[in-house]
Amino acid sequence: MRKDVQTVLVVDDDPEWLEFLSKAIGSEYPVLSATNGDDAVRRAQRTCPDVIVMDVMMPGGKDGFAAYSDLQRDSRTCDIPVIMLTDVNRKLGLAFGAEDMNRYLDKAPSVFLEKPVSADRLLDEVRKALHEESSERKGAVRKKCAV
């Protein structure tokens, strides 16, 4: 069965951020949600969303980086664009982005967005990721996720 509607999986342990992400992205796309990295990986494997928007710092279990790494190692989810959200730069005074992650990961996330992020900027990045994903896959069929 072919999936005609593009979906976005949002992942954040903070209920207020999860609600914000769901409403902002849900204004244009169907949204699935998860509250931790373990659940995010399971949902992505099961539903094959077109884009994942994921928080970096999530307590307990898998954080965003660990979940991203798991997604990259799975043939069902490795080609799903991931937008990482973080406030680690602001909280810890660090400065890193997607290009800096190349030294830690085989493939960097599509983009890092610093929290707080506006709904407009978030939607712009989701649209870009969806456009790039559909352009790269023209003629290709996504591997089926388990149901």
VEXDREN-2710 file (C-alpha; in Angstrom, 1 decimal):
% VEXDREN-2710
k/r/px/py/pz
1/MET/0.0/0.0/0.0
2/ARG/1.4/3.4/-1.0
3/LYS/1.3/6.2/1.5
4/ASP/0.0/9.4/-0.2
5/VAL/0.0/11.7/2.8
6/GLN/3.3/13.0/4.2
7/THR/3.5/12.6/8.0
8/VAL/5.8/14.0/10.6
9/LEU/6.8/12.4/13.9
10/VAL/7.5/14.9/16.7
11/VAL/9.5/13.8/19.7
12/ASP/9.9/15.7/22.9
13/ASP/9.7/14.9/26.6
14/ASP/8.4/18.3/27.5
15/PRO/4.5/18.3/27.2
16/GLU/4.4/22.0/26.3
17/TRP/7.0/21.6/23.5
18/LEU/5.3/18.5/22.3
19/GLU/2.0/20.4/22.1
20/PHE/3.7/23.4/20.4
21/LEU/5.4/21.1/17.8
22/SER/2.2/19.1/17.2
23/LYS/0.1/22.3/16.6
24/ALA/2.6/24.1/14.5
25/ILE/3.3/21.2/12.2
26/GLY/-0.2/19.8/12.5
27/SER/-1.5/23.0/10.8
28/GLU/-0.2/21.5/7.5
29/TYR/0.7/17.8/8.0
30/PRO/-0.6/14.8/10.0
31/VAL/1.5/14.5/13.2
32/LEU/2.5/11.4/15.2
33/SER/4.2/12.0/18.6
34/ALA/6.5/10.3/21.0
35/THR/7.8/11.4/24.4
36/ASN/11.2/9.7/24.5
37/GLY/13.8/8.2/22.2
38/ASP/12.8/4.6/22.7
39/ASP/9.2/5.3/21.7
40/ALA/10.4/7.4/18.8
41/VAL/12.5/4.6/17.3
42/ARG/9.6/2.1/17.7
43/ARG/7.1/4.5/16.1
44/ALA/9.4/5.4/13.2
45/GLN/10.0/1.7/12.5
46/ARG/6.3/1.0/12.6
47/THR/4.9/4.0/10.7
48/CYS/7.8/5.3/8.5
49/PRO/7.1/9.0/8.9
50/ASP/8.4/11.3/6.1
51/VAL/10.2/13.6/8.6
52/ILE/11.1/13.3/12.3
53/VAL/11.5/16.4/14.5
54/MET/13.3/15.3/17.7
55/ASP/14.5/17.0/20.8
56/VAL/18.2/16.2/21.7
57/MET/18.0/16.2/25.5
58/MET/15.5/13.7/26.9
59/PRO/16.0/12.1/30.3
60/GLY/15.9/8.4/30.9
61/GLY/16.3/5.8/28.1
62/LYS/17.5/7.1/24.8
63/ASP/18.3/10.8/24.3
64/GLY/17.9/12.3/20.8
65/PHE/21.4/11.4/19.7
66/ALA/21.0/7.7/20.7
67/ALA/17.6/7.5/19.0
68/TYR/19.0/9.1/15.9
69/SER/21.9/6.7/15.8
70/ASP/19.4/3.7/16.1
71/LEU/17.3/5.2/13.3
72/GLN/20.4/5.5/11.1
73/ARG/21.4/1.8/11.6
74/ASP/17.9/0.5/10.6
75/SER/17.3/0.0/6.9
76/ARG/13.6/1.0/7.4
77/THR/14.4/4.4/8.9
78/CYS/17.9/5.4/7.8
79/ASP/16.7/7.6/5.0
80/ILE/14.1/9.6/7.0
81/PRO/15.2/13.2/7.4
82/VAL/15.6/14.2/11.0
83/ILE/15.4/17.7/12.3
84/MET/17.0/18.0/15.8
85/LEU/15.8/20.5/18.3
86/THR/18.1/21.6/21.1
87/ASP/18.6/24.2/23.8
88/VAL/21.9/22.6/24.8
89/ASN/23.8/25.3/23.0
90/ARG/22.1/28.0/25.0
91/LYS/22.1/26.1/28.3
92/LEU/25.7/24.9/28.2
93/GLY/27.3/27.6/26.0
94/LEU/28.1/25.1/23.3
95/ALA/28.1/25.9/19.6
96/PHE/27.4/22.9/17.3
97/GLY/25.1/22.2/14.4
98/ALA/24.5/19.5/11.8
99/GLU/27.8/20.0/10.1
100/ASP/29.7/19.5/13.4
101/MET/27.9/16.1/14.0
102/ASN/29.7/14.6/11.0
103/ARG/32.6/13.7/13.2
104/TYR/30.3/11.8/15.6
105/LEU/27.8/10.3/13.3
106/ASP/28.0/8.6/9.9
107/LYS/25.4/11.0/8.6
108/ALA/24.4/14.3/10.3
109/PRO/20.8/15.2/10.9
110/SER/19.2/17.5/8.3
111/VAL/19.4/20.5/10.5
112/PHE/19.7/21.6/14.1
113/LEU/17.2/24.2/15.4
114/GLU/17.9/26.1/18.5
115/LYS/15.0/26.2/21.0
116/PRO/13.0/28.3/21.2
117/VAL/12.1/28.2/17.5
118/SER/9.2/29.9/15.9
119/ALA/6.4/28.0/14.3
120/ASP/7.2/29.6/10.9
121/ARG/10.9/28.6/11.0
122/LEU/9.9/25.1/12.1
123/LEU/7.4/24.7/9.3
124/ASP/10.0/26.0/6.8
125/GLU/12.5/23.4/7.8
126/VAL/9.9/20.6/7.7
127/ARG/8.8/21.7/4.2
128/LYS/12.5/21.8/3.1
129/ALA/13.1/18.3/4.5
130/LEU/10.0/17.0/2.8
131/HIS/10.9/18.6/-0.5
132/GLU/14.5/17.2/-0.4
133/GLU/13.2/13.8/0.7
134/SER/10.7/13.6/-2.2
135/SER/13.3/14.9/-4.7
136/GLU/15.9/12.3/-3.6
137/ARG/13.3/9.5/-3.8
138/LYS/11.8/10.3/-7.2
139/GLY/11.2/6.9/-8.7
140/ALA/12.5/5.1/-5.5
141/VAL/10.2/3.2/-3.2
142/ARG/10.6/3.5/0.5
143/LYS/11.2/0.2/2.3
144/LYS/8.1/-0.9/4.0
145/CYS/7.9/-0.6/7.8
146/ALA/6.5/-3.3/9.9
147/VAL/2.9/-2.9/10.9
END
